[in-house]
């Protein structure tokens, strides 16, 4: 029998655990995490395991076995004459990912090929949903939005989309980032949301809530915090997907949502990206309250994110955050939900 001190040491080890890209492509890794007994809706233990880009969650509370495919950072750059008036704002990013190297084969490829191949894999896996978690576009091109809509329609796969910081950003337009996001979501990206709220989305699949929140400005609004709180309070097992990963100790400033160091003094790319600098005072109180809410949520299965272009894993307060490598190099996550006793 474990002593109280042994159990505390084990939990402290899990909470400190941080794995980068090293190791995730070699073998597998699993960690169990427990829900408190007083929580009635979702009381059984949950485990997760990672083997390369395959993620599995295990719990007796899951009703059915199913999977989703999640991708981020495809960085599509297709454009046409309609984009010519904005070429001065798209020039850098239109050349950023023309040719890439596949994350598994190291062979030359490109974002469009990678996106199509990922959809084909999702169809073969008979996945319940494709999650598009930001930076599908390098800039808000009408041609690219139309192309991705056409490819999604061809597969017939259900999908859920949330924006990344490049999706709505024409570099060099001198407006606040909140204004840019609103403008280009309404002018270009709106078809991606399937008549749903661009700032927050949800799918319930076999009793599991899958939530997307747009944190592409690194911040969370009061409305988003209220939405997340309402969904967590249902007691259902919940998976959260955001473009920008939440702060994890030891990680770069790119893990910037809820990062106490996020501010103008740590913003090194605003001149390169020709955008408004991050605020002098850092995050809003609402964003920090969201961060605390996420990592005190008893029924949160985990967090999936993108933005960093490198696969990584962190476990914070027993909750795993898994970041995918970029779909521009063919990467994606195949996420399975499996009923049964947890590993470990």
C-alpha positions, 0 to 999 in steps of 0.5 A: 500500500502506498503511503500518503507521502509516496502518493504526493511524490508521485503526483508532484512528479506528474505535475512537473513532467515536461516532454518536448519533441524528443521521446514522443517519436520513440516508443510510447508514453502514458500517465494516469490521472485521477478525478476527486471522489466527490465529483459525481459526473466523471469520477473514474480514473483516466489515462492517456498514452502517446506513440509518435503522433497517436494520442489515446485517452482511456476511461471506463466513463467513455461510452464508445470508442471513437477518434478524431484527427486534429491538425494545425499550422497548414499555412496554405498560401494559395492566392489569385487576382483578388489578393493583389491589392493586399500583396504588400501585406502578404508578401513575406508569408506567401513565401514562407511555406512554399516547399516543406519536408515531410515530418516522417519521410523528410521528402519534399512536399507542400502544404496543399499536398499535406492537407489533402493527404491528412484528409485522406488519412482521416477518411481511412480512419473513419474518424468522427471529426476533423479539428482544424486548430488554427493557422490553416492559412498564412494570410486571409486569402479568399482563394485559399479559403475557397480551396480548403472548403472545396477539399473538406466538402469532397471528403464529407467529414464533419469538421470544427475550426478555430482561427490562428494568429496568421489566419486573419493577419495581413502583415503591416495593416496598422490596426489593433489585432482585435480589429484585424481579427474581427475584420478578416473573420467577417470578410474572409474566414466566416464560411469556415465556421459553418454559421457558428460563433467564431470565438467558441465552438463545441461538438458533443461526440459520444458523451464527450464535449470537444471545445474550441476557443479562439485565443489567437490574440493570446487573450481570452474574453469574458464571454469565452471564459463564461462559455468554458465555465458553463461547459465544464460545469456540465460535468461531462468529460471535456477536451479543449482545443486552442491554437496557442498553447497555454503556459507551461513552466520551462517552455518558450514565450510561444506557450503564451496564453496565461504566461506571466512573462507575456508582455511587450518586453518579451515580444520579439517578433512584432517588427518582423510580423508588422503587427501591434506589440503585446500590451505593456502590462501583459495578460488581462485578468480574464485570461489569467482567470481562464488559465486557473479555471482550466487547470482546476477543472476536474473533468478536463481530459486534456488540451490540444494546441498548435502554433509552435510547429513542434510536437510536445507534451506537458502535464500541468496539475495532472492535465496533459497539454499536447502540441502538434507539429505543423500540418505544413510538414504533414503532421497531425494528431490521431486522437482516440477515446477508448472505454476501459480500465486506465493504463498504469 
